[in-house]
Amino acid sequence: MTIQSKIAPEGVADGAAVAAPIDAGTRIGHVHLKVADIDRALKFYCGVLGFQLTQRFGQQAAFVSAGGYHHHIGLNTWESRGGPPPAPGTTGLYHLAILYPTRAALGDALRRLVEAQIPLEGASDHGVSEALYLRDPDDNGVELYWDRPREHWPRTPDGELTMFTRRLDLMSLLAAAPERTGKSGEA
């Protein structure tokens, strides 16, 4: 069954290439999540993962970021305060992916998860990246990952990208984490 959209060019639903692709500099700027409890969500995103709170609107919304950006993640209770997560088998966000700049930074994220006793749902080496998979307190899927440099991405002899899914060596990833110093990283 092919579904055609009024805004999609003819043939796109069939897997055909779009005549004029989007600008290569386009990036996903932020994600906005519906949560049941702002304080609980902030304990996870700021308290565990280390994002910084940039703005808060009481119990209705909060915005968090890394590196002084206005916000990478928006959290709100506008339609979801006290509500349950979506039931399995329904549509919606599969996961949000948080890109770390280095393997060492991802190792630090893993250490934070271990210290907070946040369970992993998975950990994979995809050839192009290494990724940790988990759930936030509102049962939203979260992927934490770093990309290998493009020149290290696996390719076929013809130059085609060839991603895979293999077990990630978590002990090696933890060993890559920088040693913590100062008050925010005391062991």
Secondary structure, 3 states (H helix, E strand, C coil): CCCCCCCCCCCHHHCCCCCCCCCCCCCCCCEEEECCCHHHHHHHHHHHCCCEEEEEECCCEEEEECCCCCCCEEEECCCCCCCCCCCCCCCCCCCEEEEECCHHHHHHHHHHHHHCCCCCCEEEECCCEEEEEEECCCCCEEEEEEECCHHHCCECCCCCECCCCEECCHHHHHHHCCCCCCHHHCC
